[in-house]
Amino acid sequence: MNLPGKIETVANVATIGVAVLLSTVLVKVYLLPAPAPRTPWSATAAAAGTDLKSRLPGVDWRKNGRTLVLAISTQCHFCKDSTPFYRKLQEQAGKGLKTVAVLPQPVADAERYLNSEGVHVDQVKQATMSDIGVQGTPAMLLVNSAGVVTKTWVGKIQPEQEQEVLAALRRG
């Protein structure tokens, strides 16, 4: 086979390849149904009005008054990134606010983690996040003296949100 014949063969094969590729794209775009749009996963926390008395036994809600529940995990990097804010909460929220840390890890591991991060809480509890109605960490639940959630915050609190959270915790 001479050189012009080889060139013609390569050109024909390339043309067929491009035609197949273009046909596949056109069929996919215009003939096949579009996949359902994927919505990003978002963590949610127990809604206001959720009763935590039976979900988190061993907490004296009445004695505590207002309680801030920190739903965190030693394995969550957003939780670790949030520890400076948790320390700030302790300094600025006032003495009338009790804090309970809820982690899925054993209490001893959770206490070691919190101490290493300089986060001091009134009580540490082990529970799964689903037990308290939380689907992702970190989450903060403000709970009244009846054990009912009154306000929630989910995810790492951004600097522009910090004052809003602190104001909500000081009220009441």
C-alpha positions as CSV (number, residue, x, y, z in Angstrom):
1,M,0.0,0.0,0.0
2,N,1.4,3.4,-1.0
3,L,1.6,6.5,1.2
4,P,-1.6,8.2,-0.1
5,G,-3.6,5.0,0.5
6,K,-2.4,4.8,4.1
7,I,-3.2,8.4,4.7
8,E,-6.7,7.9,3.3
9,T,-7.3,4.8,5.5
10,V,-6.2,6.7,8.7
11,A,-8.4,9.6,7.7
12,N,-11.4,7.3,7.2
13,V,-10.8,5.6,10.6
14,A,-10.5,9.0,12.4
15,T,-13.7,10.2,10.7
16,I,-15.6,7.1,11.8
17,G,-14.2,7.5,15.4
18,V,-15.3,11.1,15.6
19,A,-18.7,10.2,14.1
20,V,-19.2,7.4,16.7
21,L,-18.1,9.8,19.6
22,L,-20.4,12.6,18.3
23,S,-23.3,10.2,17.9
24,T,-22.9,8.9,21.5
25,V,-22.8,12.4,22.9
26,L,-25.9,13.4,21.0
27,V,-27.8,10.3,22.0
28,K,-26.9,10.9,25.7
29,V,-27.8,14.6,25.6
30,Y,-31.0,14.5,23.6
31,L,-32.5,11.1,23.8
32,L,-31.7,9.6,27.2
33,P,-33.5,11.0,30.3
34,A,-31.4,13.4,32.4
35,P,-30.4,12.0,35.8
36,A,-32.1,13.5,38.8
37,P,-30.2,16.5,40.1
38,R,-28.0,15.7,43.0
39,T,-28.6,17.9,46.0
40,P,-25.7,18.4,48.3
41,W,-25.9,16.5,51.6
42,S,-26.6,18.7,54.5
43,A,-26.4,17.9,58.1
44,T,-29.5,18.5,60.1
45,A,-30.1,18.7,63.8
46,A,-33.1,17.9,66.0
47,A,-35.7,20.6,65.2
48,A,-36.9,23.1,67.8
49,G,-39.5,21.3,69.9
50,T,-37.7,18.0,69.9
51,D,-37.8,16.4,73.4
52,L,-34.4,15.2,74.5
53,K,-35.4,13.8,77.9
54,S,-35.8,10.2,76.8
55,R,-33.3,10.5,74.0
56,L,-30.4,11.6,76.3
57,P,-31.0,10.0,79.7
58,G,-28.9,11.0,82.7
59,V,-29.1,14.8,82.1
60,D,-30.9,16.8,84.8
61,W,-32.5,19.3,82.4
62,R,-34.5,21.0,85.2
63,K,-31.5,21.5,87.4
64,N,-29.4,22.7,84.5
65,G,-31.9,25.3,83.3
66,R,-30.7,26.2,79.8
67,T,-28.3,23.6,78.4
68,L,-26.1,23.8,75.3
69,V,-25.6,20.3,73.8
70,L,-22.5,20.0,71.7
71,A,-22.9,17.1,69.3
72,I,-19.4,16.4,68.2
73,S,-17.0,13.5,67.4
74,T,-13.3,13.0,67.9
75,Q,-13.1,11.9,64.2
76,C,-14.7,15.1,62.8
77,H,-12.3,17.7,61.5
78,F,-15.0,20.4,61.5
79,C,-15.5,19.6,65.2
80,K,-11.8,20.1,65.8
81,D,-11.9,23.3,63.8
82,S,-14.8,24.5,66.0
83,T,-13.0,24.1,69.3
84,P,-11.7,27.7,69.5
85,F,-15.4,28.8,69.2
86,Y,-16.4,26.4,71.9
87,R,-13.8,27.9,74.2
88,K,-15.1,31.4,73.4
89,L,-18.6,30.2,74.2
90,Q,-17.5,29.2,77.7
91,E,-15.9,32.6,78.3
92,Q,-18.7,34.7,77.0
93,A,-22.0,32.8,77.3
94,G,-22.4,33.3,81.0
95,K,-22.6,31.1,84.1
96,G,-26.3,30.3,83.6
97,L,-25.6,28.1,80.6
98,K,-24.7,24.5,81.2
99,T,-22.9,22.5,78.5
100,V,-23.2,18.8,77.7
101,A,-20.9,17.2,75.1
102,V,-22.4,14.2,73.3
103,L,-20.0,12.1,71.4
104,P,-20.3,8.6,69.8
105,Q,-16.9,7.6,71.3
106,P,-16.6,6.2,74.8
107,V,-16.8,8.8,77.6
108,A,-13.1,8.3,78.6
109,D,-11.9,9.0,75.0
110,A,-14.3,11.9,74.7
111,E,-13.0,13.5,77.9
112,R,-9.4,13.1,76.8
113,Y,-10.2,14.7,73.5
114,L,-12.1,17.6,75.1
115,N,-9.3,18.2,77.6
116,S,-6.6,18.1,74.9
117,E,-8.6,20.8,73.0
118,G,-9.2,22.9,76.1
119,V,-13.0,22.6,76.0
120,H,-14.5,22.2,79.4
121,V,-18.1,21.0,79.7
122,D,-20.4,20.3,82.6
123,Q,-21.2,16.7,81.4
124,V,-20.0,14.3,78.8
125,K,-22.3,11.7,77.4
126,Q,-21.8,8.8,74.9
127,A,-24.6,8.4,72.4
128,T,-25.0,8.1,68.6
129,M,-25.9,11.2,66.8
130,S,-29.1,9.6,65.6
131,D,-30.1,9.0,69.2
132,I,-30.4,12.7,69.7
133,G,-31.8,13.5,66.2
134,V,-28.5,14.8,64.7
135,Q,-27.4,13.7,61.3
136,G,-24.1,15.4,61.1
137,T,-21.4,17.0,63.3
138,P,-20.7,19.4,64.7
139,A,-24.1,20.6,65.9
140,M,-25.2,22.7,68.8
141,L,-28.7,22.3,70.4
142,L,-30.0,24.8,72.9
143,V,-32.3,23.0,75.3
144,N,-34.6,24.4,77.9
145,S,-35.2,23.2,81.5
146,A,-37.9,20.8,80.2
147,G,-35.4,19.0,78.0
148,V,-36.9,20.5,74.8
149,V,-34.7,21.9,72.0
150,T,-35.3,25.6,71.4
151,K,-32.6,26.4,68.9
152,T,-30.1,24.6,66.7
153,W,-27.0,25.4,64.8
154,V,-25.4,22.9,62.4
155,G,-21.9,22.8,61.1
156,K,-18.8,24.8,61.8
157,I,-20.0,28.3,62.9
158,Q,-18.5,30.9,60.6
159,P,-17.0,34.1,62.1
160,E,-19.9,36.2,60.9
161,Q,-22.4,33.9,62.7
162,E,-20.5,33.8,66.1
163,Q,-22.1,37.0,67.5
164,E,-25.6,35.7,66.6
165,V,-25.0,32.5,68.4
166,L,-23.5,34.2,71.5
167,A,-26.4,36.6,71.6
168,A,-28.9,33.7,71.5
169,L,-27.0,32.0,74.3
170,R,-26.9,35.1,76.5
171,R,-30.7,35.7,76.2
172,G,-33.0,33.9,78.4
